[in-house]
């Protein structure tokens, strides 16, 4: 059983990371300050630096957490052998992440746009390996006649771009939706539409 000190530590770190997610999403790495993050977390700046000595260490810790969650989300692709079920669950998981963690998606997008200085190793190793394994699975489905022939890489890029659009362009979507964010019902409708669009594109909508 964890003692009170350990519980307090975990709570404070979780609080700081949540605050950092908001601040980095709004101001980027260069524009964000630890003072802003401490204020967002409701903690003295000294408390923040007790857990994270520098802004860079905090940023890296946040990105690693986002990456871990993305890889967990990606497991939805691996839990099912049939392409229609696997793709449906993966797309739904991606859409849900965009719904619940839009700031995390924006931080990731900004990091890559700025040259992926922190996550380049992950992109070159873990993500590339995961992608190539999924491409192999998709090509296997195609060779067995389970879905239409296509460029498997392009399919994955399309899924990423569509699902992450709902996070990265959240404000634009709200403006176009008469100034209101999507309700849970509206977002579910959008999710269902994205699933059906992609399934139709690969010849799986009616299978």
N, C-alpha and C positions, 0 to 999 in steps of 0.2 A: 504494500500500500504506500502511495506517495505521501510524503509529509507536506505540511502547509507551505514550506519554503519552495518546494518543487512545483506545487500547484500554482503558487503565485508567479513563479518564473515562467511556467508554460502559458499562463493567462496573459502576462505582460508581453511575451514574445508574439503570441497570436494577435494581440491587440495592436502592437507596433506594425506587424506585417500587413494587417488589414488597413491600417492608416496609410502605410507606404504605398499600398496598391492604389488607393484613391489619389494620392499626391503625385506619384510617378505617372499615372495615367493622364492626369490633367496638365502636368508641367514638364514631363519628360525627365530623363536622368539629369541633364545639365541644369534645367530650370528648377528642379526640386531641391529643397534644403531640409536638413535634419530638423531645423526649427519648425518648419511647416509640418513635418511628419509628427513631431512630438506634440504639437498643438492639436493636430487631427486626432491623435491617440489620447489626448487628455492627460499627458504625462510631462513632467519636467524634462528638458532637453538632456540633462545629466543622466536621467534614468534610461533614456533611449541609448545613449552612448555606453552605458554600463553593459548593455546586451549586444550592441553593434558599434564597434569602435569607429567605423567610418561609413559614409554614405554608400561607398562602393560595396562593402561587405553586406550591407542591408539589401542593396539592389540585387546582388548575386543570390543571396538567400531567397529573396522573393521569386526571382526567375526560376531557381531550381525547384521551388515548391510548385510553381505553375507547370513546369515541365513534368514533374512527377504526376500531377493531376491529369495532364494531357495524355500521358502514357496509360494511366489507369482507365481513362475514357476510351482509349484506343482498344482496350481489351474487348470491348463490345464487338469488335470486328472478328475476334478470334473464337468467340464462344459458340458459333453456329457454322455448320458445314454448307448449308444452302445459301446461295448468294442473295436471294431476296430477303431472307431473314437477317443475314449478317449485315448487309448494307443498310437495311431499315434501322436496325438497332444502333449502328455506328452513326448514321446521320442524326437520329434522334438524340444521341448522347452529345454530339457536337452542337446541335441546336440548343440543348439544355444548358451546356456550358456557356454559350453565348448569352443566354437569358440570365443565368445566375451570376456570371462572372465577366461582365463586359469590360470592366477595367483591366482585368488580367489579360484579356485578348488584346486590348489596346496597347498595353505595355509590351507584349510580345511583338505586335506589328511594328511599333516604334523602334524596338531593339533591332529588328531585322532591317528596317528602312535605313537605320543609322549605320549599317554595316555588320551587324551581328557580332560585335566585338566580344561580348560575354558568352554568347551561346553558339559561336561558330564550331567549337569542338563537338557539341551535342549534335548540331546539324550534320556534321561530317561523319559522325559515327553512329550514335544511337538512332537518330531519326532516319538517316539514310538506310541503315540496316533494316529498321522496321518497315520503311516504305518498300524496299526491294522484296522483302518477304511477302508483303501484301500484294505486290505486283505479281509475284509468282503464283499466289493463290488465285488472283483474278484471271491470269492467263490460263490457269488450270481449269477454271470454270468455263472459259471460252472454248478451250480445246475439247471439252466434254459436251459442248453444245448447250450449256446451262444459261448462257447469256450471249448477247450480240457481240460480234468482234469489235474491238475498239482498242485505243491506246490506253493501257491501264494507268500509266503515269498521269495522263491528261484527266482521266476519271477522278483520281485522287485529288489532283489540284483543283478540279471543279468543285468537289465536295467541300474542300477547305475554303475556297473563295466564297462560295454561297453561304455556308453556315457561319463563317466568321464575319461576313458582312453585317449580320444582325447585331454583332457586338461593336465592331469598329466604326460603323456608321449609325450607331444607335440614335444619335441626335437628329441626323438627317431623316431617318425613318419616322421619328416622332413628328417632325415638322410636316412631313408629307402626309402624316396621318392626322391632319387637322390640329397639330400641336399637342397631341396626346401620345404617350407611350402605349404600346399594345397591351391590352388586357390579357389575362391568362388564356381566355377563350380565343382571342384573336391570335395570340402567339401559337397556340396549339394548331389553329387552322393553317398558319404559315408553315409550321413544322410539317404538317401532313402534306401540304402542297409541295414543299421541297422534296420530301420523300418520294411522292408520286412522280414529280418531274424527273428525278434522277432514275427511278426505276423504269419509267417509260423510255428514257434515253438509252438504256442498256437492254431493252426488250424483256423486262421482268414485270411490268405492271399487271399483266393478266395471268401470271403464272403462280 
